[in-house]
Amino acid sequence: MIRFGQTADAIAATPSKLAKIELLAQYLRALDDADLAAATRFFTGNPFAARDQGALSLGGSTIVAAARAAWNFSDADLATHYRRHGDLGAALAPLIKPATRLELFSETLGPASMKAILDQIAAASGKAATRKRQLLCERILRACRSELEAKYAIKIITGELRIGLKEGLVIDAIAKAFERDAAEIRRAVMASGDIGAVAVAARAGTLQELAVSYGSPIGFMLASPILYGSSYRELQGAKWIAEDKFDGIRAQLHKDGDIVRIFSRTLNDVAHSYPEIVTDARAIPGSVIFDGEIIAEKEGRVLPFRYLQARLQRKDISAQLLEEVPVTFACFDLLAHGQRFLLDEPLESRRKELSRISITGDHVRFASWSYWDSDAGADALHERFEDARRRGHEGLMLKRAESPYLPGRRGKWWLKLKRELSTLDVVVVGVEWGHGKRAKVLSDYTFAVRGDDNRLLTIGRAYSGLTDAEIARLTEWFLEHTLRDAPAAGRGWRHAIPVEPRVVIEVAFDIIQESALHESGFALRFPRIVRIRDDKPPEDIDTIDQVRSIYAAMLAREGIASPSPA
C-alpha cells in the first residue's frame, strides 16, 4: 500500500482535477488485475462494490483497540494527535511502531491482500464477531510498513479517504488510463455496480459484456435550490415539468422477478423497513428501476416527516406500526426497464414510458406532474407552490423536460423551490473537520440555543452557507479557542471539538422536530447558515422558549394539537 499512499497524498496535494486524474491514471495503469480492482474501489471511498452492499461494522473504538494492540501507545498520545488532525487515520498513523511491527509480522500489504482481509471482516458473524473483526483489523495494521501506509489503511477502513477525489474523477482516470470514453465507463459502472470490475474490463476491452445489474444502486440525480421570491431567471427559455416536492425519504426501487430492493440516499438497502412497498412492487411486471420518494400517507393525506421517522431503520415492523404509519413509494422517474438503461433518454420520454407500466396496490403509485410554462410569471408559480404546501408537501420541483438522468450531479437541470420555516440565532459550541476540498478546515458546526437555566443546549449541526474565506477565518479562530478538557459538543457528535461559545450564527431551517439526539430535545431539518452574526453577543442568542414557540406554531398550521406524533 506504499504506492497507494504516495498516490493518494499527491492527489490530495493538488487542487487541479486534471492533475488528480493524471496521477490516478498513472497509478492504475501499473497494477495487475487484482490490485487494480481493489485499488479502484478504495479510491471511491468504499472498499466494496456498490452491488455487494458490504459493511465492515468496525467502530472507532474497535479500530483504536486494534491499533493499540499492534503499536502499544497511550490514550494521551492519541488525544494529542487527534486534536491536531481531527481524523482517525491521520491521528493513529504517527503512533506506528516499526520495530515491533517487523518483529511480530512479516506480511506485505497491497490493495488486493488488504481487500481480502476486509472481506473477512465483513463476513465475521456470531458471538465472537467483534473480537474477530478487531484481530483482522490488527492484522492489517501490523502489516503496515510506514506511517503513510498506516494512515491510508485506516482511512479506507473508516471510509474517510478525504483527498478530494469523487467517483466521477475516478471514472475519468480509468478512461484516461486505458484510453476509453468516459461516458462508456460511467455507463458500465452504473450497469455493473462494481467500479473495480469496470476498471479491469476497460483494460481488457470487455466493457460491452457488462449488463444492467438489478440490485446495484445508481447514484441519485440531485436538484439545485432556487430562492423563493427571486426573479426566477433560471426558468426562462426552457420547457419544464413541475411536481410536488415530497417531505419524505428519497429512494430507488429495484424490482427483478420476485427480488425487490429499496436503496436510500446512502445506497443502503432499506427494503426490510417497508414490507408493504415490497409486496406491491412484486406485482409489477418485468424488471424496473424507479426513482422516487417514500412518504407517509394515511387515508389519502400526506403525513409530516416526523411520522415517517418511526419507520426509519426498523428491522421489525409491527402490525400496529404498519397501521399507524402506512407508507407509499411515489415513483417520479424510470431509470431502467428490462435490459435497457434509460438514463440518456430525456425526462419527458422516461415519464411516458413510466406511465405505461402497470402498477397496482396501495403502496406504490405514480407521482403526479404537469408541464410548467416558464412565461407564466412569479404569481402563478407561487400559487402552484402553495397548492403543493396545502397537500402537505415541502414545496415544488421543476425539472427540464429534456434533462437526462445524471447520477450524483447537482446542476440546473432539476430545481427545487422551498421556503424556510424560520431562522434562529445560535452559538457554535463544537466544530469538526470538513470533507473533500474542506478536509483541512473546520467547516461543520454544532450549535446551541440558551436553555431555561441559561445553559447552552445543542439543537443541530450545519456545514453549508458560508464562503471559503469565512470558513478559513473561523478555522483560525476556532483552533485558538478550543476547550481541550471539555466533553464532546452534543449527543451523537463524537468527533466534534468543543470550542468557546462565542461565535454567533443565524441558521435557517425548513422543519423543526422533537429529537433525543440533542440536549434541547429538538432538531432542525435541513439547517443552513444564513450569516455570521458578528453584531450579536452570545448572551443574546435565541432561547429554548423561542424554539418551542416555533414548533407549536408549525403544529398548529398542520392542524395538530399534540406535540407528539404517536
Order of alpha helices (4+ residues) and beta strands (2+ residues): alpha-alpha-alpha-alpha-alpha-alpha-alpha-alpha-alpha-alpha-alpha-alpha-alpha-beta-beta-beta-beta-alpha-beta-beta-alpha-alpha-beta-beta-alpha-beta-beta-alpha-beta-beta-beta-beta-beta-alpha-beta-beta-beta-beta-beta-alpha
